């Protein structure tokens, strides 16, 4: 996934994009809590929860194939805990954990993909998240893109010098990987320091203020209510299907 793609998604113009970030964060928390309290015995039907974030992604005009693939990034980490749980809790609970992890990642992507980072950070702070933690996340998000961009520039420079053809050149490139990594972080650090000084020169005082403070509307309240009703309804259907299959 290109590091600009998520930003492009978050700056859309759909109705979901225009909702207050606090409403979408509250909706995500409700959705995650409902999934967490759904019995693991319903492993065969937990995929039904994916319908809600999929509807949001379609409404926000976010490419489904890209979103589904990007959400799969959590599966390797969830698979580790799944393998650990199989001997003690059984296969059903392990599969349920895997399904819950993927659906939760899809729901989180629906939030991040429809909310620009400044609005998302402001929403978390308004809901009581620690200011220092939000600030660290913002810097981490921005500087990871900086490191990624610098790595792409170095890769393009290496390719233009003919280092991407022939087995001999590939072996040289592998042997020089340590030096390239050190150069990458050195250059990224220089760019990050320059970025920070530029922010200070523009009056940065430890926070990223919004140009206009958002206000809660009836659409935001309606969205939260809709998420609550939809999440509980899906949970009820999942439990009923599980009891019927037993």
C-alpha positions as CSV (number, residue, x, y, z in Angstrom):
1,X,0.0,0.0,0.0
2,X,1.5,3.3,-1.1
3,X,1.9,5.7,1.9
4,X,-0.2,8.4,0.2
5,X,-3.1,6.1,-0.6
6,X,-4.6,6.3,2.9
7,X,-4.5,10.1,3.0
8,X,-6.3,10.2,-0.4
9,X,-9.0,7.9,1.0
10,X,-9.5,10.0,4.1
11,X,-10.0,13.3,2.1
12,X,-13.1,12.1,0.2
13,X,-16.4,13.9,0.0
14,X,-18.9,11.2,1.0
15,X,-21.4,11.7,3.7
16,X,-19.4,9.4,5.9
17,X,-16.4,11.6,5.5
18,X,-18.3,14.6,6.6
19,X,-19.3,13.1,10.0
20,X,-17.7,14.2,13.1
21,X,-14.6,12.2,14.0
22,X,-15.8,11.7,17.6
23,X,-19.0,10.0,16.3
24,X,-17.0,7.6,14.1
25,X,-14.6,6.8,17.0
26,X,-17.6,6.2,19.3
27,X,-19.2,4.0,16.7
28,X,-16.0,2.0,16.3
29,X,-15.7,1.5,20.0
30,X,-19.3,0.2,20.2
31,X,-18.7,-2.1,17.3
32,X,-15.5,-3.5,18.8
33,X,-17.1,-4.1,22.2
34,X,-20.0,-5.9,20.6
35,X,-17.6,-8.2,18.7
36,X,-15.5,-8.8,21.8
37,X,-18.6,-9.9,23.9
38,X,-19.9,-12.2,21.2
39,X,-19.4,-15.8,22.3
40,X,-16.4,-17.6,20.6
41,X,-18.7,-20.5,20.0
42,X,-20.2,-18.4,17.1
43,X,-17.0,-18.8,15.1
44,X,-18.9,-20.0,12.0
45,X,-21.0,-16.9,11.8
46,X,-18.6,-14.1,13.0
47,X,-17.9,-13.1,9.4
48,X,-21.4,-11.5,9.4
49,X,-20.0,-8.7,11.4
50,X,-17.9,-7.8,8.4
51,X,-21.0,-6.6,6.6
52,X,-21.1,-3.3,8.6
53,X,-17.6,-2.0,7.8
54,X,-18.0,-3.2,4.2
55,X,-21.1,-1.1,3.9
56,X,-19.2,1.9,5.2
57,X,-16.3,1.3,2.8
58,X,-18.8,1.2,-0.1
59,X,-20.6,4.3,1.1
60,X,-17.2,6.1,1.4
61,X,-16.2,4.9,-2.2
62,X,-13.1,3.2,-0.9
63,X,-11.8,0.4,-3.1
64,X,-12.9,-2.8,-1.5
65,X,-10.1,-5.0,-2.8
66,X,-7.4,-2.7,-1.5
67,X,-9.2,-2.4,1.9
68,X,-9.6,-6.1,2.3
69,X,-6.0,-6.7,1.4
70,X,-4.7,-4.0,3.7
71,X,-6.8,-5.3,6.6
72,X,-5.1,-8.7,6.2
73,X,-1.9,-7.2,7.6
74,X,-3.2,-8.1,11.1
75,X,-3.6,-11.8,10.3
76,X,0.1,-12.9,10.8
77,X,0.1,-11.3,14.3
78,X,-3.3,-12.8,15.1
79,X,-2.3,-16.2,13.8
80,X,0.5,-16.4,16.5
81,X,-2.1,-16.0,19.3
82,X,-4.4,-18.4,17.4
83,X,-1.8,-21.1,17.4
84,X,-1.2,-20.6,21.1
85,X,-4.9,-20.9,21.9
86,X,-5.5,-24.1,19.9
87,X,-4.1,-26.6,22.6
88,X,-5.8,-24.9,25.5
89,X,-9.1,-23.4,24.2
90,X,-9.8,-25.5,21.1
91,X,-10.0,-24.8,17.4
92,X,-13.3,-22.9,17.5
93,X,-12.1,-20.2,19.9
94,X,-8.9,-19.9,18.0
95,X,-10.7,-19.4,14.7
96,X,-13.1,-16.9,16.4
97,X,-10.0,-14.9,17.5
98,X,-8.7,-14.8,13.9
99,X,-12.1,-13.7,12.6
100,X,-12.6,-11.0,15.2
101,X,-9.1,-9.6,14.5
102,X,-9.7,-9.3,10.8
103,X,-13.2,-7.8,11.1
104,X,-11.9,-5.3,13.8
105,X,-9.0,-4.3,11.5
106,X,-11.5,-3.7,8.6
107,X,-13.7,-1.5,10.9
108,X,-10.6,0.4,12.0
109,X,-9.6,0.9,8.4
110,X,-13.1,2.3,7.7
111,X,-12.5,4.9,10.4
112,X,-9.0,5.9,9.3
113,X,-9.9,5.8,5.6
114,X,-12.7,8.3,6.1
115,X,-11.1,10.7,8.7
116,X,-8.0,12.8,8.0
117,X,-5.3,12.5,10.7
118,X,-5.7,16.0,12.3
119,X,-9.5,15.4,12.7
120,X,-8.9,11.9,14.0
121,X,-6.4,13.1,16.6
122,X,-8.6,15.9,17.7
123,X,-11.5,13.5,18.1
124,X,-9.4,11.2,20.3
125,X,-8.3,14.1,22.4
126,X,-11.8,15.4,22.8
127,X,-12.9,11.9,24.0
128,X,-10.2,12.0,26.7
129,X,-7.3,10.2,25.1
130,X,-3.9,11.2,26.7
131,X,-2.6,14.2,24.8
132,X,1.0,13.0,24.8
133,X,0.0,9.6,23.3
134,X,-2.0,11.3,20.5
135,X,1.0,13.6,19.8
136,X,3.4,10.6,19.6
137,X,1.0,8.8,17.2
138,X,0.8,11.9,15.0
139,X,4.6,12.2,14.8
140,X,5.0,8.5,14.2
141,X,2.4,8.5,11.4
142,X,4.1,11.5,9.7
143,X,7.7,10.4,10.1
144,X,7.0,6.8,8.9
145,X,5.9,8.3,5.6
146,X,9.1,10.4,5.6
147,X,11.3,7.2,6.1
148,X,9.3,5.4,3.4
149,X,9.7,8.2,0.9
150,X,13.4,8.4,1.6
151,X,13.7,4.6,1.1
152,X,12.0,4.9,-2.2
153,X,14.3,7.7,-3.3
154,X,17.4,5.6,-2.4
155,X,16.0,2.5,-4.2
156,X,15.4,4.6,-7.3
157,X,18.9,6.0,-7.2
158,X,20.4,2.5,-6.8
159,X,18.3,1.2,-9.7
160,X,19.4,4.1,-11.9
161,X,23.0,3.1,-11.3
162,X,22.4,-0.4,-12.6
163,X,22.2,-2.3,-9.3
164,X,19.0,-4.1,-10.1
165,X,20.2,-6.6,-12.7
166,X,22.3,-9.7,-12.7
167,X,23.1,-12.1,-9.8
168,X,26.4,-10.5,-9.1
169,X,24.7,-7.1,-8.5
170,X,22.1,-8.7,-6.4
171,X,24.7,-10.2,-4.1
172,X,26.4,-6.9,-3.8
173,X,23.2,-5.2,-3.0
174,X,22.5,-7.8,-0.2
175,X,26.0,-7.4,1.2
176,X,25.6,-3.6,1.3
177,X,22.1,-3.8,3.0
178,X,23.6,-2.8,6.4
179,X,25.2,0.3,5.0
180,X,22.1,1.3,3.0
181,X,20.0,0.9,6.2
182,X,22.3,3.1,8.1
183,X,22.3,5.7,5.4
184,X,18.5,5.6,5.2
185,X,18.1,6.4,8.9
186,X,20.8,9.0,8.8
187,X,19.1,10.8,5.9
188,X,15.6,10.3,7.4
189,X,16.9,11.8,10.7
190,X,18.2,14.9,8.9
191,X,14.9,15.4,7.1
192,X,12.9,14.8,10.3
193,X,15.0,17.4,12.1
194,X,14.5,19.9,9.3
195,X,10.8,19.2,9.4
196,X,10.7,19.8,13.1
197,X,12.5,23.1,12.9
198,X,10.2,24.2,10.1
199,X,7.2,23.4,12.3
200,X,8.8,25.4,15.2
201,X,9.3,28.4,12.8
202,X,5.6,28.2,12.0
203,X,4.5,28.4,15.6
204,X,4.2,24.8,16.6
205,X,3.4,24.6,20.3
206,X,3.0,20.9,21.0
207,X,-0.4,20.4,19.2
208,X,-1.9,20.3,15.8
209,X,-4.9,22.7,16.0
210,X,-7.8,22.5,13.5
211,X,-8.7,25.4,11.4
212,X,-12.3,25.1,12.4
213,X,-13.5,23.2,15.5
214,X,-16.2,20.6,14.5
215,X,-19.6,20.6,16.1
216,X,-21.9,17.6,16.8
217,X,-25.0,17.4,14.6
218,X,-28.0,15.3,14.4
219,X,-26.3,13.2,11.7
220,X,-23.5,12.4,14.1
221,X,-26.0,11.2,16.8
222,X,-27.9,9.3,14.2
223,X,-24.7,7.6,13.0
224,X,-23.9,6.4,16.6
225,X,-27.4,5.2,17.1
226,X,-27.3,3.3,13.8
227,X,-24.1,1.6,14.6
228,X,-25.4,0.5,18.0
229,X,-28.6,-0.9,16.5
230,X,-26.8,-2.6,13.6
231,X,-24.0,-4.1,15.8
232,X,-26.5,-5.5,18.3
233,X,-28.7,-6.8,15.6
234,X,-25.8,-8.6,13.9
235,X,-24.8,-10.1,17.2
236,X,-28.3,-11.3,17.8
237,X,-28.4,-12.9,14.3
238,X,-25.0,-14.5,14.9
239,X,-26.1,-16.0,18.3
240,X,-29.4,-17.3,16.8
241,X,-27.6,-18.9,13.9
242,X,-25.1,-20.5,16.3
243,X,-27.9,-21.9,18.4
244,X,-29.8,-23.1,15.4
245,X,-26.7,-24.9,14.0
246,X,-26.1,-26.6,17.3
